[in-house]
Amino acid sequence: MTPTSGPAPAPERRPPSAAMKMAVAAAAVLVVAGGIAFYLASRTARHEARDGGEAVTTVTITGRTCEPNALTVPAGRNTFRIVNASDRAVEWEILDGVMVVEERENIAPGFTQTLTAKLAPGTFTITCGLLSNPRGTLHVTPSAESEAMKAAGGPPPVAFIGPLAEYQVYLTLESAALVEGAGRFVAAVKAGDLARAKALYAPARVSYERMGPVADRFADLDAAIDARAEYFERREQDPGFTGFHRLEWGLFAQNSTDGLAAVGDKLLADVASLRQRVRTLDLPPEALAAGAQRVVERIADQKIDGSDNRYAHSDLSDFEATLAGSRKVVDLLRPLAAPLDPTLAADLERQFGEVEAALARYHQGDGFVPYDRIGGDERAALATQLRDLAAAMARLNAALGLS
């Protein structure tokens, strides 16, 4: 037997060089600094100065919440940078009760959008990504700018009584038409008449789109009636996904009316509730003017890609109805602004006419060419016209002392 030998001597360990120590230390510093930077970016609202000294508040949306979930800003004009750190396209809203004060939709994963809002003192709610996520709070404190806003020029408040009363009548008529159109649409769905239900989908939406300038004042009903699947955790399979787009998915993507009767009944209940709320709507003129501008901008910036009616491709019908609703607002307020901005009336009429003519080229029968047949260049040209129109509408708000 060969005798066993003792353990092999351990290799000689040399002390780490100074260069290695410095490299390790530098790496540690970078890790810590990176962690601190991420923490500060996602856990606190950063108030950074833009050109001109305007503060920017950064909010990061994660999969489940906003970081931070409670904000405090001074009253007046505020800019928010919304960072989407989740893996879904999301929206961020400022809510006053059920009314949307301002919002950004379709923020893609990993992307950032900015939002500028004129805020009065008070406490607001903020949505954080998916509609099922917990909401945060936004505290707006009084400021010198908010006091100056109260003293802004423009027509006296009594001048808005007539336009607001006429617009209230318009909303009453459109909400009644919405209930009737939705009733015919849902009746076809419940009867299992797939072809008729498909044909009635776009017409049923027209009155809702015409009410677009004020639809955001009923955020809860808007989510029930018109929210898209991507704003829910389970998308099309989510039980919270209801309304027009749930029916659209069943009819056009699944090519079936199966299982849609209850969805249709809920839509009818929701549009009936909207009709009742319209009757008691308290609508300040600044909300009316800003709402009309916002829905035009929303088409140009968020809906021009066809994502709103992605199964039915009926977007052009929606665009025309939204434009008609915005024109109604402008036609009511324009006479008040004419003495204050003499060229505005002609500019608005020209730009509305250009967009209306652009849409008219795509008429087909009683409706429109499916939107998926419209090329990228044509969509881009339409978006440019809509942005120009929205800019002119901003002049209207400014002339009236409402911006």
N, C-alpha and C positions, 0 to 999 in steps of 0.2 A: 504494500500500500504506500502510495506516495504521500509523504507528510504534507499537511495543509500549510500554506504560507499565510503570513499575517496580512492584514488589510493593506491595500495599495495606498501609498501616500497621497494626500489630497493635493490637487494642483495649487500652485502658488497664486493667491489672489492679490492683484495689484490695486492700489487705491485709484478710484476714478479720477480721470484727468480734470483739470480746471475747465477745459472746453466742454467736457461732457456735463459737468455740474451746471455750467451756464446754460447749456441747451435744455436740460431737464427743467431748470428754473424758469426759463423763458416759455417752455411749453405749458408749465403749470399756470403761469401768469395769463397766457392766452386762453386757457380753458376757463379760468375764473372770470376773466374779463368778458369772454363770450357768454358765460352763464349770467353774469350781471346784466349785460346788454340785452339778452333775451328776456330776462325777468322784467327789466324796466320797460321794454317795448310792449310786453304783453300784460303786465300787471298794473301799470299806471298809465294815466292819461298824460301824454306828453304835450305840453303847450309850447310849440315852436313858433318862431316869428317867420312869417312870410315876407316877401318884398312889400314894403309899406308898413310893416309892423303888425300886421294882422296875425293873431294867434291861431295855431292849428292844433286841434285836439286829436290824438291818434287813438283809435279803438281797434283792437284785434278780435276777430270773430273766430272762435275755435269750434270744435264739433258740437259742443254743448252749451256754450255761454259766450258772453262778451267779456273781455278783459281790458280795462276794468268794467265792472258791472254797475258802478255808480259814478256819475260824472257831475261836476259842478262847473258852470261857465257863466260869464257875465251876460246880461241881456244885450240885445243888439245883434249885429251880424257876426255869426260864428262859422268857422270852417272846420269840418271833421274829415280826417283821413281814416278810411275804413279799410283794414287789412284782413283779407280772407285767409286765415291759417288753417281752414278746414279742408276736407277733400270733396266738398260739394259747392256748386254755385249757390250763393245765398243773397239775402237782402237785409238791409238795415233800415229801420224806420224810427222816427220820432213820433210818438202818439200823444195826443191830448184826449184822454178818455178813449173813445172809439174812433176819433178823428186822426187821420194821418197828417201831420204837420209838414213833414218832408221825408224823403226816402231815396234809397239807391237800390235798384234791383239788379239781378244777374251779375253779381260780382264773382268772377271765375276763381277757382282755387289758386292760391298763390299770387293773386292780383290785388291791386289797391285802387280804390276810387275815392274821390273827394266829394263832399257835399257841403254846400253853403246855405245856411238858413238864417232868417231874421227871427229871433226868438224874443218873446215877451217874458217878463219875470213869471216864475211859477215852477211847478214840478210836473215833469213829463215822464212817460214810459218809453223805453227803447226795446225794440225787438232784436234778437240776437241769433241770426241765421234761420234755422228751421222754425216753422210756426209752432212746433211742439216744444221748443226750448224755453227755459225760464226767461222772463223779461228783466231788464235792468231799469234804473232810474236816471233821470237827467234833471238836476236842480239848476234853475236859471235865476241868478240873483240880479236885483236892480243895478243899473249903471247909468252913467252920464248919457250914453248913447240912447238908452231906452227912453230917457226923459226927452231927449231931442226928437226922437221919433214921434212922440205925442204931439209935438209942436210943428210937425212937417206940414208943408203947404198942400194945396189941392182944393177941389171943390168942397163946399161945406157938406156935412153929413146928410142934410135934408135932400141934397141933390141926388143921392143914391136911392131914395125911397121908391121912385117910379121904376127904375131899372130892376131893382131887387124884387118888387112886386110882380113885374112881368115875368121875370125869370122863375119865380115861384110857380106861376101858372104853367110855364113851359115844363118844369119838373113834374108837376102834377099830371100833365097830359102824357109825358113820356113814361112815367112810372106805371100809369094805367095801361099804356101800350105794351110795356114790358110784361106785365102780368098776363095780358091777352096772348101775346106772342109765345111766351113760355108755356102757356096752357095748351096751345095748339101743338107745339113741339113735343111736350111731354105726353100728350094724348097719343101721338103717333108712336112714340117710344113704347108706351104701355100696350098699344094695340099690336106690337110686334111688326109694324110696317117699317122695315129698315130703310127702304128707298125714300119714303116720305119723311121719315125722321131726319135722314141726312140732308134732304132738301130744305128742311125747316130750321136746321141748326144755325146757319149764318143769319137769316132774317130774325130769328128769336133774339139774337144778341144786339141788334141795331139800337134799340132804345137804351139798353144798358150802356153801350158805348157813347151814345149822345149825352148821357148823364155823367160822363167821365170827369168833368171839372169838379164835381162834388162827391163822386163815389168814394174818394178817400176819406170823407168825413164819416163814413160808416165802415171802419176797418174790419170789424168783426163780420159783418155781412159780406163785404167785399171778398174776404178770405173764403167764406163759405160758397159764394156764388162764382168766383172767377179766379181762384188761386190755381196755379199750375202744379203738376205732380212733383217737380223737383224741390218744392218748398216743404215737402213732407219726408219723414225719415225713410219710409218704405215706398216712396214714390207712388206709382199707380196702385200698389197693393195696400197703401196706408188707409185705414178706415176714416181718417180725417180728410182724405181727398174726395171732395164732393163738387157739386155744381156743374156748370157748363162743360168744363174741361174733363171731368170724369165721364160725363155722357159722351163727349167727343171721342175720348179714348175707346170707349166701348163700341161706338158706332163705326168709327173709321179705322181704328187700329185692330180691333177684334172682329169687326164686321158683323156685329150681332147686337140684338137688344136684350139678350139674356141677362137677368140679374139687375137690370137698370130701373125697374119700376120704383123701387124705394128711393133711389137716387133722384129720380124725377120728382117724386112727391116732396122730397126735401127742398129741391130747387124751387118748387112752387110756393112752399111755405116761406122760404127766404125772400123771394121777390115780393111776396105779399107783405112781409114785415118791412121791407125797404119802402114800399109804397106808403105804409102808415107813417114811417119816420119822416118821409119827405114832407108830409103835411105840417109837421111842427118844426121843420128845419130852421135853425137860427144861423143865417149865413151872412157874415160880415163881408163888405165889398172887397176887401183885400184878399180874402180867401177865394172869392169867385174869380177875380182877375188872375191870381197866381195859379189857381187850379187849371184854368184854360190854357195858360202857357205851359204848365207842367206836363199835361197830357200830350201836347204836340211834341215837346222835347222827348218825352218817353218813347214815342214812336221812332223818332230819329235815332235815339241812342240805345234803346233796349229792345224794341219790337221789330226793327227793320230786318232782322235776320230770319224772321218767320217762326220764332220759337213760341209765340203766343198760341197759335192754332196749328201746331206742328203735325197734327193728325189729319185735320180737315183741309188745311191750306186755304182757309177763308180769310186771311189777314187783310186783304184789300177792302173787303166789306167793312171790317172793323175800322180800318184807317179812315174810310169815307165818313162813317158815322161819328167817329171821334172828331174829325174836322168840322162836321156840321154842328156838333155840340159846342165846340170852341168858338166857331163863328157866331153863334147865337149870343154868347157872352160878349164878344167884341162888338157886335152890332148894338148891343144895349149900352155899353160903356163909352163907345167911341164919340158920341156927340158931346159928352162931358169933357173929353180931352181935346177936342178940336181947337178951342180957343187957346189952349196952352201949348200945343204942338201942331202948327198949321199943316205940315206936310204928312203927318202921321196917317190921316184917313186914307189918302191916296196910296201910300206905301202898303198899308194893311190890305186894301182892296186888291192891289196888284199881286201881292204875295199869296193871298188866299186863292186868287184866280189861277195863279201858276200851279199851285199844288192840286187844285180841283181839276184843272185841265190834264195834269199828269196822270191822275187817277182815272179820269174818264177814258183815256186811251185803252185801258184794260177792261172796259165793260164787255160783258159777254152775256147776251140774253137778259135775264132779270138780275144777274149777279155779275161776277167778275171771273177773269181767268184765274185758275188755281195759282197760288203764290209761288209754288215751287217751280213754276215755269218762267218766273221773272229772274233775269240774270243779275249777276253781282254788280255790273256797271249801272244797270237801271236802278237797282236798289240804292246804290251809293248816290246817284243823282237825285233820287227822291228824298233821301236823308238830308242832303245839302239844302234842298228847297224847304224842307220842314224846319231845319235849324235857322234859316234866314227868317222864316215866318215867326218862329219863337222869339227871335231877337227883336223883331218889330213889336211883338206883343209885350215884351219887357219894356219897351218905350211907352206903351200905353199905361202900364202900371206906374212907371216913373212920373208920367205927366199927371196922373191922378193922385200922386202922393201916396201910393200904396206899396212901393217897393223899398 
